[in-house]
Each structure stands twice: as structure tokens, then as C-alpha cells.
Amino acid sequence: MIQKYISKISSELNISAQSVKATIELLDGGATVPFISRYRKEVTGSLDEVAVTDIRDRINQLRELDKRRATILDSIEKQGKLTDELKDKILAAETLAVLEDIYLPYKPKRRTRATVAKEKGLEPFAEAIFRQDGIDVEETAKAYIDPEKKVETVDDALAGARDIIAEWVNENGEARAKMRRLFFEKGVFKAKVSRGKDQEAVKYKDYFDWQEPVGDVPSHRILAVRRGEKEEMLMLRVHAPEEEALAIIEEQFVKGKGEDSNQVKMAIFDSYRRLLSLSMETEIRVATKEIADKEAIHVFAQNLRELLMASPLGQRKVMAIDPGFRTGCKVVCLNAQGEIVANDTVYPTAGGDRLYEDGARIIQDLCQRFQIEFIAIGNGTASRETESFVRGLGLSKDIHVLVVNESGASIYSASEVAREEFPEYDVTVRGSISIGRRLLDPLAELVKIDAKSIGVGQYQHDVDQSLLRQSLDDVVISCVNLVGVELNTASKQLLTYVSGLGPTRAQAILDYRNEKGPFLNREQLYDVPRLGPKAIEQAAGFLRVRDGENPLDSSAVHPESYKIVEKMACDLECRVISLMHDENLRKRIDLNKYVTDMVGLPTLEDIYAELAKPGRDPRQQFELFQFKEGVERPEDLRPGMKMPAIITNVTNFGAFVDLGVHLDGLIHISQLSDKFIKDPNEVVKVHQKVEVTVLEVDLARQRIALSMKNAPDIPA
């Protein structure tokens, strides 16, 4: 391991060098972030998931930088131009931008105007001018006139020399650093509508004649205007104050007032206009895009976490309805384990008394036959109409009716995963099953859907897809392992996200379960093909065996710590199960007695907490929610109305909410709180239940403006 990595990361993240070193060693040894943060606290100094992830990401960045450094060193060495001084500069470069600036003069490139001029033998002339010793440039130029090389006049020679000088200026690391700083500090984004696209680009109207300082543009505007540019609706440029830029470069390169210095000035002007400003513009666009991507991905990740950690209903008998008008409502009944036991189609909103009555009879019969406790209705087309129909059937008061966010259900229903899970049913039935199951356990169902299809991000298709995938996978892995996974009922998709598993091992567990029957204990994991000791070490603590042979198998206590718990029980002359059920027994445990060189108080405290509430679900208790009756369309809204709502998406500029009118409203960041806030996540989270006030309804533009000022959360 390279010590410089440890020192640098320790300094940047303000984490002890020992903790950084230990974490990197664990990561390099194949340990996962959840495993390290949960079961290796003594080794890392109790670093949490965020810190471990930060170390992982930074070490990967530094290693990628070193790979690029090695490539550059090899390239320059093959050119025979690698000096000790140049090598030291390359080794000392701490950022990719600095590294690329150093490499630029040596980087293989296409034929340029400077290349052509050098081929004409004009480089010595350019060097003489650039020294600015006061030479007579026109007289000197005559020596370089060579018709065979297409240098026929003094002007030809001077133009070629300036092309060479312009490239030197552009490739000078110090000049580039100064220009980079100027563009970041005083650069301005400018956008305008593409010629002839005024009508077609109306959704980008805010950017038809827009400009904003580079340092002030929020991430969502960067991504919006770049999307407009990609769609050829907008033209986007980055400008810096040209006079100031030229003055900075001239101060560095112009040494006198003679004609040779004038030629250098002309070359600088050309270099800035033709090369340097365009290069800086590209860098600014890349850098601001990276920043915007990270911010957008961060928002997406926060939203996804809140959605995945939404309260589960638990094992209840559910009827799920995917509503529709002409095509009817697809109805399924699920037992307490989420297995489909019946399905049908009703047409309560298609028109006609007979269809309405038939639908009513079917729903009532299914509720009675399968002892339905909850009815989940998707929030898509005909949702509120279907809800009104169901509520008007006079069903038992013990049956609760809820509207469920169905984002991504159609994606799931047509996926390979759904086809494997329910080969005998068509997409409409699968979609209804998904709606019902996401009420029972949102996490277990949503992991089957590509996170980008769930609809809780902003500009998710515009950001770096590799970075997005990594971040969203981190969130899903974190949530799955935080909640824990029931080994005998989990789907392949859920098992895939368990620490140390992945798709192949998850499938191996399913195959073993199907062949041998339910797992009786965690020890049986060693009998599963393709599961080696390392994978089991990483996964076992996050897998649960409910009602198994060993009571600890239903908890988050890792099997490697079972002997500690058994010793505690032995010392108290009781069984482990008694220790888990009897608080008075647990109070007699002195954790300090069990501290060893390998196991410290952090792990022992986790074990103690887990014994008190084995396998406890960290998610909040489920709460019922109902939209406002009689308000089912945007046309029903009036300014001043107070409405119950559910947060569906949080962005940098505000939060979107579902009001039950088939069109999400927006609470602008300025309307989220009576206090000034910078981050909407300070106030609201996805899936949070809130009360809002309608400010404005713009039916023509399909926009609903809302406020939460003086509108508190709906009490639990």
C-alpha cells in the first residue's frame, strides 16, 4: 500500500491515518461497505457507512490518477523527452487537470497550424521572436523565405512563427492555470434559443436569452440548459472578460515594446481566441457538469433511500387494483406472504350500470372470500375515480383503502424479472401484484425495478450514468443490509444486494432452497455451492432465519460472535433464548468482561442492543393516509385550499407532491418553510405526509404551485 494515499485521504477526510489504512486493507480484501461499518468497528475506529464509502471512492480516484500518471510517463519516455525535472513535475501533480496541462505539449495530436509551421522550418524563427531580444523581425524573416516550403513572403514567415508561439502559449501550464481560475471566478454562461426553434423550444423559454456567472449557476439549471443544447433547442457558450484574460497572458509572456514583442502580442490574441478560450470553455463545461452531476445524483440517492425505507405494512391480506378507464381495473388478491391467490378485471368507470354493479359484486366477493384487510389502488389513470368506487361499496370498516405510488410498476411488469416470477400471468396482472407488494414491503419490491424508473430523481438521464449507477447501488445495498433479508422468503433480486452475494450467489441460494427446502440455520450456508467462507462471512450477519434452530439466526448478531453470546448466557446460567426475552437477565451482563484483543465495546454494545430487539426492522411504523375527498382533478383545486399530500420527489429547487389529482404540484424551495433554507431535504423527504396550501393552478401549462408555510406535517 502506498503511504501517500493514506496520508492524503486522512488529511482530506479528517479521519485518522490508522482508520484509513485499516479500511483500505479491508476493502482491498473484498469486504463490503455494510460489513465493514457494521462488523469491523474496532478495526476502523467505528467509521460509519458514509466515511467508509468516502474512503473507497477517494482511493479509487487516486489510483485512477496514478494509472493516468503512469500512462503519461510511459508516453513521454517513449518520445525520448522525459527529463528528471519533468518526471518530478508529473509525480507531484495532485489533480488530473494539472497532470494534463503538463502532458499537453507532449501529447500526440493531429496536424495543427503550428505543426505545419514547424515542418516549414519556422520554429527557430519563432524562438527568436519569443525571446524578445529586440530583433528586426522583418529582416530576420527573410532568411526563412523558401517557396518550396510555401513560405513565399515575410508575412508568411511571421504568420507561421506566430502559429507556433500561439501553441506554446496555449500549452503553457502556468497560463492555463491562470485562465482556468479566471473562467471559474469571472466566467459567464450564456444561452440563447437556436435559430428558428422559438416555438419548438418553448419549454426552454427561460433560457432563450439567459446568462449567469459560472460560480453561481445551480446544478439543476446547468443540467436543464445542457439538455436544451443536446436537443438542439439552445446554444450555450461560456465567456470570460477577454481584455482581462489578454492582460493576464501578456503580463506573463510580453517582455518588451519592440516589434518582436508586438508579434508575441498578436500570437497571444490568436492563441486566446482560437485555442485557449475554447479549451477553457470545454474545461468549464466538463467541470460544472461533473459538479451538477454529483449534486443531482446526491439528491436522487437521498430520495431513493427515503423511498426504499418507507414503512412496510407487513404480513397482511391485500387486494391490489391497477386502475383504468376503458381497459378496466386489474384486480389481484395477495395472501399475507404476498402470494397471488386470485385475479379479475372490473369496469366500474367504463360506463353503464351493469358493469358498475358487476364490478361491485366482484370486489365485495373477493374481499369476503380472502378476508382482505387492505386495498391498494395505484395512483395512475382513473386512480381517484376507482378509489371513490371502492369507498362507496359499503365494505367492512376493518378494510382500509389506500392509494399507492405505482411508479415503475409497468416497467417491472414487462421485465424479465417479472416474467420469471409470474410466467403464467400477463403484464397487467404482474403490475397489480407489484402495486400490492410494494404496500406490504416497499424495499423488497422496489429492488426489482431499475432505480432510474422509480421517478424520484432530477435529470437522471442527463448525468454520468456510471456514477449514478454506483451511487444508487450503494443506496440499495445500504438499505437492504440495514433492514436485513429473510433467507427463506427473499427473492433473487433482494438477495443480490446482500453484502458479499451478487446475482450468481443469490441464484445459488435460491436453487439450494428449492431443492433442499427452507434453511433451518445460517450454518447451512456452507452447504450452498459457490458460497465460499469469505462470501458467507460478508453475508451471514445480514441474513435472517426466522423461527430457525438457533434463535440468534433471526438477529443481526454475526455468527462469528455467537460464542460471546453463549458465554454470556452460560455466565448467567440461562439459555440464549432466555437472554433475548428477559430484560432483567440482560441487565446483569457486564460487557467489559467480554472485551478481548479482537472484540471491543462497540461490537459488544451492538450485540447487547440486538439481543434486546432481535431482527428489529429499522423502518418507521406504517401510517394510513387519505387524499382529500371530492378533489380528484386539477380543475377541482382553488387557491387557498389546504390539502393533505405526499412528497413524491425532492429536487434542489423544491419538492413535488401528489395531491391525488393526477398531476403533481410543486412546492418551490422558497415556499417550503417560513425560514430561509438552502436544501429542501432540510424540510421534507420523499414519501413524507404533509399539508399544503394551493397558491396557483395553471391548467394551460399543467402547473400547480403550492406552499408549506404555516402548514405543519400531518400528525402521525
C-alpha positions in Angstrom: 0.0 0.0 0.0 1.3 3.5 -0.8 1.6 5.6 2.3 0.9 8.8 0.4 -2.7 7.6 -0.2 -3.3 7.1 3.5 -1.8 10.5 4.5 -3.7 12.3 1.8 -7.1 10.7 2.5 -6.6 11.1 6.2 -6.0 14.8 5.8 -8.8 15.4 3.3 -11.5 13.5 5.2 -10.2 14.3 8.7 -10.1 10.6 9.6 -7.2 9.1 11.5 -4.5 7.5 9.3 -4.9 4.2 11.2 -8.6 4.1 10.4 -8.0 4.9 6.7 -5.3 2.3 6.5 -7.5 -0.4 8.1 -10.5 0.5 5.9 -8.4 0.4 2.7 -7.0 -3.0 3.7 -10.5 -4.4 4.4 -11.8 -3.1 1.1 -8.8 -4.5 -0.8 -9.5 -7.8 0.9 -13.0 -7.9 -0.6 -15.0 -6.6 2.4 -18.1 -4.6 1.6 -19.1 -1.2 3.0 -22.0 -2.5 5.0 -19.9 -5.3 6.5 -17.0 -3.0 7.4 -19.2 -0.4 9.1 -21.4 -3.0 10.9 -19.0 -5.7 12.0 -15.5 -4.2 11.9 -15.9 -1.2 14.2 -12.8 -2.0 16.3 -10.6 -2.1 13.3 -11.8 1.1 11.7 -12.5 3.2 14.8 -16.3 2.8 14.4 -16.4 4.5 11.0 -20.0 4.7 9.6 -21.1 3.8 6.0 -20.6 7.4 4.8 -17.0 7.5 5.9 -16.2 4.1 4.6 -17.8 4.9 1.2 -15.8 8.2 1.1 -12.6 6.4 1.7 -13.5 3.8 -1.0 -14.3 6.4 -3.6 -11.2 8.6 -2.9 -8.8 5.7 -3.0 -10.3 4.7 -6.3 -9.9 8.2 -7.7 -6.3 8.4 -6.6 -5.5 5.0 -8.1 -7.1 6.1 -11.4 -5.0 9.3 -11.3 -1.9 7.2 -10.8 -2.8 5.0 -13.8 -3.1 8.1 -15.9 0.2 9.3 -14.5 1.9 6.0 -15.4 0.5 6.2 -19.0 1.8 9.8 -19.4 5.3 8.9 -18.1 5.4 6.0 -20.5 4.3 8.1 -23.5 6.9 10.9 -22.8 9.6 8.4 -22.2 9.0 6.6 -25.5 9.3 10.0 -27.2 12.7 10.4 -25.6 11.8 13.6 -23.8 11.4 12.6 -20.2 13.9 14.5 -18.1 14.3 14.2 -14.3 12.7 17.6 -13.8 9.7 16.7 -16.0 9.3 13.4 -14.2 9.3 15.1 -10.8 6.6 17.6 -12.0 4.4 14.7 -13.2 4.9 12.8 -10.0 4.0 15.8 -8.0 0.8 16.6 -9.9 -2.2 16.2 -7.5 -5.1 16.7 -9.9 -6.0 15.4 -13.3 -6.2 19.0 -14.7 -2.6 19.8 -13.7 -1.4 16.4 -15.0 -3.0 17.0 -18.4 -1.6 20.5 -18.5 2.0 19.1 -18.1 1.3 16.5 -20.7 -0.3 18.7 -23.3 3.0 19.8 -25.1 3.9 16.1 -25.4 0.5 14.7 -26.2 0.3 13.2 -29.7 -2.1 15.5 -31.7 -3.5 16.0 -35.1 -1.6 18.3 -37.5 -2.1 21.8 -36.4 -1.1 25.2 -37.8 1.9 25.1 -35.5 2.8 21.6 -36.8 2.7 22.8 -40.4 4.8 25.9 -39.5 7.4 23.7 -37.8 7.6 21.5 -40.9 8.4 24.6 -42.8 11.4 25.2 -40.6 10.0 28.2 -38.8 10.5 27.0 -35.2 13.9 28.8 -34.8 12.4 32.0 -36.1 9.5 31.6 -33.5 12.1 31.0 -30.8 14.0 34.2 -31.8 10.8 36.3 -31.7 9.6 34.7 -28.4 12.9 35.6 -26.7 12.1 39.3 -27.5 15.7 40.4 -27.7 14.8 43.3 -29.9 15.5 41.7 -33.3 14.4 43.2 -36.6 11.6 40.7 -37.3 11.1 41.6 -40.9 14.8 41.4 -41.7 15.2 38.1 -39.8 12.1 36.7 -41.6 13.8 37.0 -45.0 16.2 34.2 -44.0 13.2 31.8 -43.7 11.6 32.6 -47.1 11.5 29.3 -49.0 9.0 29.0 -51.9 9.5 25.2 -52.0 8.2 25.1 -48.4 5.4 27.5 -49.3 7.0 30.4 -47.3 6.9 32.9 -50.1 6.9 36.2 -48.2 7.9 37.8 -44.9 4.2 37.8 -43.9 4.1 34.0 -44.4 7.1 33.6 -42.2 5.7 35.8 -39.5 2.3 34.1 -39.6 3.9 30.7 -39.2 6.1 31.9 -36.3 3.0 33.3 -34.6 1.2 30.0 -35.0 4.0 28.2 -33.2 4.1 30.8 -30.4 0.3 30.6 -30.1 0.5 26.9 -29.5 3.3 27.4 -26.9 1.1 29.9 -25.0 -1.9 27.5 -25.1 0.2 24.7 -23.8 1.9 26.6 -21.0 0.8 25.2 -17.7 1.0 28.4 -15.8 -1.0 30.3 -18.3 -3.7 27.6 -18.4 -3.9 27.6 -14.6 -4.4 31.4 -14.6 -7.1 31.2 -17.3 -8.8 28.3 -15.5 -9.0 30.5 -12.4 -10.3 33.5 -14.4 -13.0 31.4 -16.1 -14.2 29.9 -12.8 -14.2 33.2 -11.0 -15.5 35.6 -13.7 -16.8 33.4 -16.5 -20.4 33.6 -17.6 -22.7 31.1 -19.1 -24.7 32.5 -21.9 -27.6 30.7 -23.7 -30.0 31.7 -26.5 -32.6 29.9 -28.5 -31.4 28.1 -31.6 -32.4 29.9 -34.9 -36.0 29.0 -35.9 -36.7 27.0 -32.8 -38.7 29.6 -30.8 -41.9 27.6 -30.9 -40.5 24.1 -30.7 -38.3 25.1 -27.8 -41.0 26.7 -25.7 -40.3 24.5 -22.7 -36.8 26.1 -22.5 -38.3 29.6 -22.7 -36.5 30.7 -19.5 -33.2 30.2 -21.3 -33.9 31.9 -24.6 -31.8 34.9 -23.5 -30.1 33.8 -20.4 -26.8 34.4 -18.7 -25.4 33.7 -15.2 -22.0 33.6 -13.6 -20.2 30.2 -13.7 -19.8 30.2 -10.0 -23.5 30.9 -9.2 -25.4 28.6 -11.6 -27.2 25.9 -9.6 -26.9 22.3 -10.7 -30.4 21.9 -12.0 -30.0 24.9 -14.3 -26.7 23.5 -15.7 -28.4 20.2 -16.5 -31.5 21.9 -17.9 -29.7 24.2 -20.3 -27.3 21.4 -21.4 -30.3 19.2 -22.1 -31.7 22.0 -24.3 -28.4 22.2 -26.1 -28.3 18.5 -26.6 -31.8 18.6 -28.1 -30.6 21.5 -30.4 -33.1 23.9 -28.9 -30.5 26.1 -27.3 -27.0 27.4 -28.0 -24.7 27.5 -24.9 -21.3 29.3 -24.5 -19.0 30.2 -21.7 -17.3 33.6 -21.9 -14.7 35.3 -19.7 -13.7 39.0 -19.8 -11.4 39.0 -22.9 -9.5 42.2 -22.1 -8.6 40.9 -18.6 -7.7 37.5 -20.0 -5.3 39.0 -22.6 -3.8 41.3 -20.0 -3.0 38.3 -17.7 -1.4 36.4 -20.5 0.5 39.4 -21.9 1.9 40.1 -18.4 3.3 36.6 -18.4 4.8 36.5 -21.9 5.4 40.0 -23.2 8.8 41.3 -22.2 9.3 44.5 -24.2 7.8 47.1 -26.6 9.7 46.2 -29.8 8.3 44.7 -32.9 9.1 41.2 -31.7 7.0 41.8 -28.6 4.2 43.1 -30.9 4.4 39.8 -32.8 4.1 38.0 -29.4 1.0 40.1 -28.6 -0.5 39.2 -31.9 0.2 35.5 -31.2 -1.3 35.8 -27.7 -4.5 37.3 -29.1 -4.7 34.5 -31.7 -3.9 31.8 -29.1 -6.6 33.1 -26.8 -9.3 33.4 -29.4 -8.6 30.2 -31.3 -7.2 27.9 -28.7 -7.0 28.8 -25.1 -10.5 30.3 -24.5 -12.1 27.3 -26.3 -10.1 24.9 -24.3 -11.1 26.7 -21.1 -14.7 26.7 -22.1 -14.6 23.0 -22.6 -12.9 22.5 -19.2 -15.6 24.7 -17.5 -18.4 22.8 -19.2 -16.9 19.5 -18.1 -16.1 20.7 -14.5 -19.5 22.3 -14.0 -21.2 19.2 -15.5 -19.3 17.0 -13.0 -20.4 19.2 -10.1 -24.0 19.3 -11.3 -24.0 15.5 -11.8 -22.8 14.9 -8.3 -25.4 17.2 -6.8 -28.2 15.7 -8.9 -27.1 12.2 -8.0 -26.8 13.1 -4.4 -30.4 14.3 -4.4 -31.5 11.2 -6.3 -29.7 9.0 -3.8 -31.4 10.7 -0.8 -34.8 10.4 -2.4 -34.3 6.7 -3.2 -33.2 6.0 0.3 -36.3 7.5 1.7 -38.5 5.6 -0.7 -36.8 2.3 -0.1 -37.0 2.8 3.7 -40.7 3.6 3.5 -42.8 2.0 6.2 -43.9 -1.6 5.3 -47.4 -2.8 6.0 -46.1 -6.2 6.9 -47.9 -9.5 6.6 -51.5 -8.6 5.8 -54.0 -9.8 3.2 -54.2 -7.2 0.4 -56.3 -6.5 -2.6 -54.3 -4.5 -5.2 -56.0 -2.6 -8.0 -54.3 -1.2 -11.1 -56.9 1.4 -12.2 -58.0 2.2 -15.7 -61.0 3.5 -17.7 -61.6 1.8 -21.0 -59.4 -1.3 -20.3 -60.8 -1.7 -16.8 -59.2 -2.2 -13.4 -56.9 -5.2 -12.9 -57.6 -6.7 -9.5 -55.4 -9.2 -7.6 -55.6 -10.6 -4.1 -52.5 -11.4 -2.2 -52.2 -13.5 0.9 -50.1 -12.4 4.0 -46.9 -13.7 2.3 -47.6 -11.7 -0.8 -48.5 -14.7 -3.0 -51.3 -14.2 -5.5 -54.5 -16.1 -4.7 -56.9 -14.6 -7.2 -57.2 -12.1 -10.0 -60.0 -10.5 -12.0 -60.9 -7.4 -14.0 -63.7 -4.9 -13.2 -65.0 -1.9 -15.2 -66.6 0.5 -12.7 -65.6 3.6 -14.6 -66.2 2.4 -18.2 -69.8 3.5 -18.2 -73.0 1.5 -17.7 -74.9 0.4 -14.6 -74.4 -3.3 -15.3 -70.6 -3.0 -15.5 -70.6 -1.0 -12.3 -72.8 -3.5 -10.5 -70.7 -6.4 -11.7 -67.5 -4.7 -10.5 -69.0 -4.0 -7.1 -70.1 -7.7 -6.8 -66.7 -9.0 -7.7 -64.8 -6.7 -5.3 -67.2 -7.5 -2.4 -66.9 -11.2 -3.1 -63.2 -11.2 -3.3 -62.9 -9.2 -0.1 -65.1 -11.7 1.7 -63.5 -14.9 0.3 -59.9 -13.9 1.0 -60.6 -11.9 4.2 -58.9 -8.8 2.7 -57.6 -6.3 5.2 -56.2 -3.6 2.9 -57.0 -2.4 -0.6 -54.1 -0.8 -2.5 -55.0 1.3 -5.5 -52.4 2.5 -8.0 -52.1 6.3 -8.3 -52.2 6.3 -12.2 -55.0 6.9 -14.6 -58.5 6.6 -13.0 -57.0 6.3 -9.6 -59.3 8.7 -7.7 -62.3 7.5 -9.6 -61.5 3.9 -8.7 -60.9 4.9 -5.1 -64.4 6.6 -4.9 -65.9 3.5 -6.4 -64.3 1.2 -3.8 -65.1 3.5 -0.9 -68.7 3.6 -2.0 -69.2 -0.1 -1.8 -70.0 -0.2 1.9 -67.1 -2.6 2.7 -66.3 -3.5 6.2 -64.8 -0.7 8.2 -61.9 -3.0 9.0 -60.8 -2.9 5.4 -58.6 0.2 4.8 -58.3 1.7 1.3 -55.1 3.4 0.3 -53.6 5.0 -2.9 -50.1 3.6 -3.6 -47.5 5.2 -5.8 -47.2 2.9 -8.8 -44.1 4.5 -10.4 -42.1 1.8 -12.2 -44.8 -0.9 -11.8 -45.3 -1.0 -15.6 -41.5 -1.3 -16.1 -41.4 -4.2 -13.7 -44.4 -6.0 -15.2 -42.7 -6.1 -18.6 -39.3 -7.1 -17.3 -37.5 -10.4 -17.4 -37.6 -10.5 -13.6 -41.5 -10.4 -13.7 -41.7 -13.0 -16.4 -39.5 -15.3 -14.4 -41.5 -14.7 -11.3 -45.0 -14.9 -12.8 -44.7 -16.7 -16.2 -48.4 -17.7 -16.2 -49.7 -14.1 -15.9 -49.7 -11.2 -18.3 -48.2 -7.7 -17.7 -51.5 -6.3 -16.4 -51.7 -8.8 -13.6 -48.0 -8.5 -12.8 -48.4 -4.7 -12.5 -51.2 -5.1 -9.9 -49.1 -7.7 -8.0 -46.3 -5.1 -7.8 -48.6 -2.4 -6.5 -49.9 -4.7 -3.7 -46.5 -6.0 -2.8 -44.9 -2.5 -2.5 -47.5 -1.8 0.1 -46.5 -5.0 2.0 -42.8 -4.3 1.8 -41.6 -1.4 -0.4 -37.9 -2.4 -0.2 -38.4 -6.0 -1.3 -40.5 -5.0 -4.3 -38.7 -1.8 -5.4 -35.3 -3.6 -5.7 -36.7 -5.5 -8.7 -37.0 -2.2 -10.6 -34.2 -0.1 -12.2 -33.9 2.7 -9.7 -34.0 5.3 -12.6 -37.5 4.2 -13.4 -38.9 4.9 -9.9 -39.2 8.6 -10.6 -37.5 10.2 -7.6 -34.6 12.0 -9.3 -33.9 15.0 -11.4 -32.3 14.8 -14.9 -31.3 11.2 -14.2 -30.8 10.5 -17.9 -28.5 13.5 -18.3 -26.0 12.7 -15.6 -22.9 10.4 -15.6 -24.6 7.0 -15.8 -21.7 5.1 -14.3 -21.6 7.4 -11.3 -25.3 7.3 -11.0 -25.4 3.5 -11.1 -22.7 3.3 -8.4 -24.4 5.8 -6.1 -27.9 4.2 -6.5 -26.4 0.7 -6.0 -24.7 1.9 -2.8 -28.1 3.2 -1.5 -29.9 0.0 -2.3 -27.2 -2.2 -0.8 -27.2 0.1 2.3 -31.0 -0.2 2.7 -31.2 -3.9 2.1 -28.4 -4.7 4.6 -29.7 -2.2 7.2 -33.1 -3.9 7.2 -31.8 -7.5 6.8 -33.2 -10.2 4.5 -35.2 -13.2 5.4 -33.3 -16.1 3.9 -36.3 -18.4 3.3 -38.6 -15.9 1.5 -36.3 -13.4 -0.2 -36.4 -13.0 -4.0 -33.2 -13.3 -6.1 -33.2 -9.6 -6.6 -33.3 -8.9 -2.8 -30.6 -11.5 -2.1 -28.4 -10.0 -4.9 -27.9 -6.8 -2.8 -26.9 -8.6 0.4 -23.3 -8.0 1.3 -20.9 -10.5 -0.4 -23.5 -12.1 -2.6 -24.4 -10.7 -6.0 -26.6 -12.4 -8.7 -24.7 -15.7 -9.1 -24.6 -16.5 -5.4 -28.2 -15.3 -4.9 -29.3 -17.7 -7.5 -27.3 -20.5 -5.8 -29.1 -19.8 -2.6 -32.5 -20.0 -4.4 -31.5 -23.2 -6.1 -30.5 -24.8 -2.8 -33.7 -23.6 -1.1 -35.8 -25.0 -3.9 -34.0 -28.3 -3.8 -33.5 -28.8 0.0 -36.3 -26.8 1.4 -36.2 -23.9 3.9 -33.0 -23.1 5.7 -33.0 -24.3 9.3 -30.0 -22.2 10.3 -27.2 -20.0 9.0 -24.8 -22.8 9.2 -26.4 -24.4 6.1 -25.0 -21.6 4.0 -21.7 -23.6 4.0 -23.6 -26.3 2.1 -24.6 -23.9 -0.7 -22.5 -24.4 -3.9 -20.5 -21.3 -4.9 -20.7 -19.8 -1.4 -17.2 -19.7 0.0 -16.2 -18.8 3.6 -15.4 -15.2 2.5 -18.8 -14.6 1.0 -20.5 -16.2 4.0 -18.5 -14.0 6.4 -19.7 -10.9 4.5 -23.4 -12.0 4.1 -24.3 -14.1 7.2 -25.0 -11.2 9.6 -27.5 -9.6 7.2 -29.4 -12.8 6.5 -32.2 -13.9 8.9 -33.7 -17.3 9.6 -37.0 -16.7 11.4 -38.1 -19.5 13.7 -34.9 -21.4 13.0 -33.0 -23.8 15.2 -30.7 -21.1 16.6 -32.6 -18.0 18.0 -29.6 -15.8 17.1 -30.1 -16.6 13.4 -33.1 -14.3 13.4 -31.0 -11.4 14.6 -28.2 -9.2 13.3 -25.7 -10.8 15.6 -22.9 -12.2 13.3 -22.3 -15.9 13.7 -18.6 -15.1 14.5 -20.0 -13.6 17.8 -22.3 -16.5 18.7 -19.7 -17.8 21.2 -19.7 -14.5 23.0 -23.5 -14.6 23.5 -23.3 -18.2 24.6 -20.7 -17.3 27.1 -22.9 -14.5 28.4 -25.8 -17.0 28.8 -23.5 -19.5 30.4 -22.3 -17.0 33.0 -25.9 -16.1 33.8 -26.8 -19.8 33.9 -29.6 -19.4 31.3 -30.3 -20.2 27.7 -29.6 -17.8 24.9 -33.3 -17.6 24.1 -34.0 -16.6 27.7 -31.4 -13.8 27.4 -33.2 -12.5 24.4 -36.6 -12.4 26.1 -35.7 -11.4 29.6 -34.7 -7.8 30.2 -33.7 -8.5 33.8 -31.2 -11.1 32.7 -29.7 -8.7 30.2 -29.3 -6.0 32.8 -26.9 -8.3 34.6 -24.5 -8.5 31.7 -21.2 -6.7 32.3 -19.9 -6.0 28.8 -16.4 -5.2 30.0 -16.0 -8.9 31.0 -16.2 -9.9 27.3 -13.7 -7.4 25.8 -10.8 -9.1 24.1 -8.0 -8.1 21.7 -10.3 -8.8 18.8 -13.7 -7.7 20.2 -14.2 -4.3 21.8 -17.1 -2.4 23.4 -18.5 -1.1 20.0 -19.3 -4.7 18.9 -20.4 -5.8 22.3 -22.8 -2.8 22.6 -24.2 -3.7 19.2 -24.7 -7.3 20.4 -26.4 -6.1 23.5 -28.8 -3.9 21.6 -29.6 -6.7 19.2 -30.4 -9.1 22.0 -33.0 -6.7 23.3 -34.7 -6.3 19.9 -33.5 -9.2 17.6 -34.1 -8.6 13.9 -35.9 -5.3 14.6 -37.0 -3.5 11.4 -35.4 0.0 11.5 -38.2 1.4 9.3 -41.0 3.5 10.7 -44.4 2.1 11.6 -46.9 2.1 8.9 -49.4 5.0 8.8 -52.7 5.3 7.0 -53.1 8.3 4.6 -56.1 9.5 2.6 -56.3 12.2 -0.1 -59.0 14.9 0.3 -62.4 13.7 -0.7 -64.1 15.4 -3.6 -60.9 16.8 -5.1 -59.9 14.4 -7.9 -58.8 16.7 -10.8 -56.7 19.8 -11.1 -59.9 21.6 -12.0 -61.2 20.9 -8.5 -58.4 22.9 -6.9 -58.8 26.5 -5.8 -56.2 29.0 -4.4 -56.2 28.9 -0.6 -57.3 25.3 -0.3 -55.4 23.3 2.3 -54.7 19.8 1.1 -53.1 16.6 2.5 -50.3 15.4 0.2 -47.4 13.0 -0.1 -43.9 14.1 -1.2 -43.1 12.3 -4.4 -39.8 13.9 -5.3 -37.3 16.3 -3.8 -35.1 18.4 -6.0 -32.6 21.3 -5.5 -35.3 23.8 -6.3 -38.2 22.4 -4.3 -40.4 19.4 -3.8 -43.1 17.7 -5.9 -46.2 16.3 -4.2 -49.1 14.0 -5.0 -52.4 15.7 -4.2 -54.5 12.9 -5.7 -55.4 14.9 -8.8 -53.3 13.0 -11.4 -50.8 16.0 -11.6 -48.1 16.6 -9.1 -47.8 20.1 -7.6 -44.6 21.9 -6.9 -43.6 23.5 -3.6 -40.8 25.9 -4.6 -37.9 26.0 -2.2 -39.0 29.5 -1.2 -42.4 28.1 -0.1 -41.1 25.1 1.9 -40.5 26.9 5.1 -41.0 30.2 6.9 -37.2 30.1 7.4 -34.6 30.5 4.7 -33.2 27.1 3.6 -30.7 26.1 1.0 -31.5 22.4 0.8 -35.1 21.1 0.5 -34.1 17.9 2.3 -33.7 20.0 5.4 -37.5 20.2 5.5 -39.1 17.3 3.6 -38.3 13.8 2.5 -39.7 11.5 -0.2 -42.9 9.7 1.0 -43.4 12.2 3.8 -47.0 13.2 4.5 -47.5 16.9 4.6 -50.3 19.5 4.4 -50.0 22.2 1.7 -51.8 25.3 0.6 -52.7 25.8 -3.0 -51.2 29.1 -4.4 -52.0 28.9 -8.1 -53.4 26.5 -10.6 -52.3 27.0 -14.2 -54.3 24.5 -16.2 -52.9 25.7 -19.6 -49.3 24.9 -18.5 -50.3 22.0 -16.3 -48.7 23.5 -13.2 -49.8 23.6 -9.6 -48.0 26.0 -7.2 -48.1 25.1 -3.5 -46.8 26.3 -0.2 -46.0 24.7 3.1 -45.5 27.9 5.0 -47.5 27.7 8.2 -48.7 24.3 7.1 -47.3 21.7 9.5 -46.8 18.0 8.8 -49.9 15.9 9.2 -49.6 14.3 12.7 -48.9 10.6 12.9 
